[in-house]
Amino acid sequence: MGKINREDMLELTRRMTLKRNCFSRIAGAYMDREGFVDGTFNKHFQRLSAKEQKQNLEIAKKIPFAETNVRLKEYSFEEKDRTPGSIWQMLMALKECELKNDAMLDIFYEVFGERYQAQGDYAVYFFYGSYDVPLKAEDKESLWESEEVYSFLICALCPVSGDYEPGEPEWGFLFPAFKDRSGDVWRINVFQAEEKKSYGELLEKVVFSHA
């Protein structure tokens, strides 16, 4: 397990505000406690109201802003985790299509529902974003030139109540990992809200598995 640089995560979250929003799409599913889908959505982020954008930005930001190497940890995909039919392959495809493939998202929700033992109703949120990573001078000041465009997914698992009102994220991930100010498709940053609660089984069943 590698170490996450806190500065990398802070650099990302600074692009997760209403004025500096890096997200272009949001998708997700509302699930009952038995893992069945109650409904799905897939929208252009900018078409949400300002209130909805702010609410969803808070959900997405919780993942990279979490306490690094405690509640947000880095994991590597081994060769066996990257074979055809793997979740890694699905995440790569979802990133490439910018969350515009509903059929593929439906497969993910189905797999998630089958493998996650929920205590109540919940929602799975997906965000697609891109960040034009600027070069940095030797004094660490940003230059205007872009080094790369980092395209990424954030997934957040939230309990829901009432009319699908989301609570605080309990689990989620950032893929590809943002490491040394660059995207790393061989790694993933995984979040869990409760440090002492084990989500190891969920990690193995959902991330390092086959659909």
C-alpha positions as CSV (number, residue, x, y, z in Angstrom):
1,M,0.0,0.0,0.0
2,G,1.5,3.3,-1.1
3,K,1.2,6.7,0.6
4,I,-1.0,9.6,-0.5
5,N,0.5,13.1,-0.7
6,R,-2.0,15.4,1.1
7,E,-1.0,18.3,-1.1
8,D,-2.1,16.4,-4.2
9,M,-5.6,15.9,-2.7
10,L,-5.8,19.6,-1.6
11,E,-4.9,20.7,-5.1
12,L,-7.8,18.6,-6.5
13,T,-10.4,19.8,-3.9
14,R,-9.6,23.4,-4.8
15,R,-11.3,22.7,-8.1
16,M,-14.4,21.4,-6.4
17,T,-16.3,24.7,-5.8
18,L,-19.1,26.5,-7.6
19,K,-16.6,29.0,-9.2
20,R,-13.9,26.4,-10.0
21,N,-15.9,23.3,-10.7
22,C,-14.0,20.5,-12.4
23,F,-17.0,18.2,-12.9
24,S,-19.0,17.9,-16.1
25,R,-21.2,14.9,-15.3
26,I,-23.0,13.2,-12.4
27,A,-24.7,9.8,-12.4
28,G,-26.0,7.5,-9.8
29,A,-28.5,5.0,-8.4
30,Y,-30.8,4.9,-5.5
31,M,-30.7,1.4,-3.9
32,D,-32.8,-0.3,-1.3
33,R,-31.2,-2.3,1.6
34,E,-31.5,-5.5,-0.4
35,G,-29.4,-4.1,-3.2
36,F,-32.2,-3.5,-5.8
37,V,-32.2,-0.3,-7.8
38,D,-35.1,2.1,-7.0
39,G,-34.1,4.6,-9.7
40,T,-31.2,6.1,-11.6
41,F,-30.1,9.5,-12.9
42,N,-27.4,10.8,-15.3
43,K,-27.1,14.5,-15.9
44,H,-24.7,17.2,-17.1
45,F,-23.4,18.8,-13.9
46,Q,-23.8,22.3,-15.1
47,R,-27.6,21.7,-15.7
48,L,-28.2,21.2,-12.0
49,S,-29.4,24.2,-10.0
50,A,-26.8,26.1,-7.9
51,K,-28.2,24.5,-4.8
52,E,-27.9,21.0,-6.3
53,Q,-24.4,21.7,-7.5
54,K,-23.3,22.8,-4.1
55,Q,-24.9,19.8,-2.4
56,N,-23.2,17.3,-4.8
57,L,-19.9,19.1,-4.7
58,E,-19.9,18.6,-0.9
59,I,-20.5,14.8,-1.4
60,A,-17.7,14.5,-4.1
61,K,-15.2,16.6,-2.1
62,K,-15.5,14.3,1.0
63,I,-13.6,11.6,-0.8
64,P,-10.3,13.3,-1.7
65,F,-10.5,15.7,1.3
66,A,-10.6,12.9,3.8
67,E,-7.7,12.3,6.2
68,T,-5.0,11.0,4.0
69,N,-3.5,7.5,4.7
70,V,-6.1,7.1,7.5
71,R,-9.6,7.4,6.0
72,L,-8.3,7.7,2.4
73,K,-5.8,5.1,1.4
74,E,-4.0,4.1,-1.8
75,Y,-4.3,0.6,-3.2
76,S,-2.7,-0.9,-6.3
77,F,-4.3,-3.0,-9.0
78,E,-2.2,-6.1,-9.6
79,E,-2.1,-7.8,-13.0
80,K,-4.8,-10.3,-12.0
81,D,-7.1,-7.4,-11.1
82,R,-6.9,-5.9,-14.6
83,T,-8.1,-8.8,-16.8
84,P,-11.1,-8.6,-19.1
85,G,-14.3,-8.4,-17.2
86,S,-12.6,-6.9,-14.2
87,I,-14.0,-3.8,-12.3
88,W,-10.8,-2.0,-13.2
89,Q,-11.6,-2.5,-16.9
90,M,-15.2,-1.2,-16.3
91,L,-13.9,1.9,-14.4
92,M,-11.4,2.6,-17.3
93,A,-14.3,2.4,-19.7
94,L,-16.6,4.6,-17.6
95,K,-13.8,7.2,-17.4
96,E,-13.3,7.1,-21.2
97,C,-17.0,7.5,-22.0
98,E,-17.2,10.3,-19.3
99,L,-20.2,8.4,-17.6
100,K,-22.3,8.6,-20.7
101,N,-22.9,4.8,-21.0
102,D,-26.0,4.0,-18.9
103,A,-25.8,0.3,-19.7
104,M,-22.4,0.1,-18.2
105,L,-23.4,2.0,-15.2
106,D,-26.3,-0.3,-14.7
107,I,-24.0,-3.2,-14.6
108,F,-21.9,-1.5,-11.9
109,Y,-25.0,-0.8,-9.8
110,E,-26.1,-4.4,-10.2
111,V,-22.7,-5.7,-9.1
112,F,-22.5,-3.3,-6.2
113,G,-26.0,-4.2,-5.0
114,E,-25.2,-7.9,-5.1
115,R,-22.0,-7.6,-3.1
116,Y,-22.7,-4.8,-0.6
117,Q,-24.6,-5.8,2.6
118,A,-26.4,-2.5,3.5
119,Q,-28.0,-1.6,6.8
120,G,-30.6,0.6,5.0
121,D,-31.4,2.4,1.8
122,Y,-28.5,4.1,0.1
123,A,-27.3,5.9,-3.0
124,V,-24.3,5.3,-5.3
125,Y,-23.0,8.6,-6.7
126,F,-20.6,8.9,-9.7
127,F,-18.8,12.1,-10.7
128,Y,-16.7,12.6,-13.8
129,G,-14.2,15.4,-13.7
130,S,-11.1,16.7,-15.5
131,Y,-8.3,18.9,-14.2
132,D,-5.9,20.7,-16.4
133,V,-2.8,20.2,-14.3
134,P,-0.5,23.2,-14.5
135,L,3.3,22.9,-14.6
136,K,5.1,24.1,-11.5
137,A,8.2,26.1,-11.4
138,E,11.2,25.2,-9.1
139,D,9.8,27.6,-6.5
140,K,6.5,25.6,-6.6
141,E,4.6,28.5,-8.2
142,S,2.2,27.5,-10.9
143,L,3.0,28.3,-14.5
144,W,0.4,28.8,-17.2
145,E,1.4,25.8,-19.3
146,S,-0.5,22.6,-18.8
147,E,1.3,19.4,-17.9
148,E,-1.6,17.0,-18.5
149,V,-5.3,16.7,-18.4
150,Y,-6.2,14.5,-15.5
151,S,-9.6,12.8,-16.1
152,F,-11.1,11.0,-13.2
153,L,-14.1,9.4,-11.5
154,I,-15.2,9.9,-7.9
155,C,-17.7,7.3,-6.5
156,A,-19.5,7.9,-3.2
157,L,-21.7,5.6,-1.2
158,C,-24.2,7.6,0.9
159,P,-27.1,6.5,3.1
160,V,-30.4,8.1,2.1
161,S,-33.6,8.9,3.9
162,G,-37.0,10.4,3.1
163,D,-37.2,11.6,-0.5
164,Y,-33.7,10.2,-1.4
165,E,-32.0,12.8,0.8
166,P,-28.3,11.8,1.0
167,G,-26.4,11.6,4.3
168,E,-22.6,11.8,4.7
169,P,-20.6,9.5,2.4
170,E,-19.6,6.3,4.2
171,W,-17.3,4.8,1.5
172,G,-16.0,5.7,-1.9
173,F,-13.0,6.1,-4.2
174,L,-11.1,8.3,-6.6
175,F,-10.0,6.6,-9.8
176,P,-7.4,6.8,-11.2
177,A,-5.4,7.8,-8.2
178,F,-3.9,11.3,-8.3
179,K,-0.2,10.7,-7.5
180,D,2.7,13.1,-7.8
181,R,0.3,15.5,-9.5
182,S,-0.5,13.0,-12.2
183,G,-3.1,10.3,-13.0
184,D,-2.1,6.7,-12.1
185,V,-4.4,4.1,-13.6
186,W,-2.7,1.3,-11.8
187,R,-3.8,2.7,-8.4
188,I,-7.0,3.8,-6.7
189,N,-7.6,6.0,-3.6
190,V,-10.3,4.4,-1.4
191,F,-12.2,6.3,1.3
192,Q,-14.0,5.0,4.4
193,A,-15.7,7.3,6.9
194,E,-15.1,5.2,10.0
195,E,-11.4,4.5,10.5
196,K,-12.0,1.5,12.7
197,K,-14.8,0.0,10.7
198,S,-13.6,-2.6,8.2
199,Y,-14.6,-2.2,4.6
200,G,-12.0,-4.7,3.4
201,E,-14.7,-7.1,2.2
202,L,-16.4,-4.4,0.2
203,L,-13.1,-3.4,-1.3
204,E,-12.3,-6.9,-2.4
205,K,-15.8,-7.6,-3.6
206,V,-16.5,-4.4,-5.5
207,V,-13.1,-3.0,-6.6
208,F,-10.8,-6.0,-6.9
209,S,-13.2,-8.4,-8.6
210,H,-14.9,-9.3,-11.8
211,A,-18.3,-8.0,-12.9
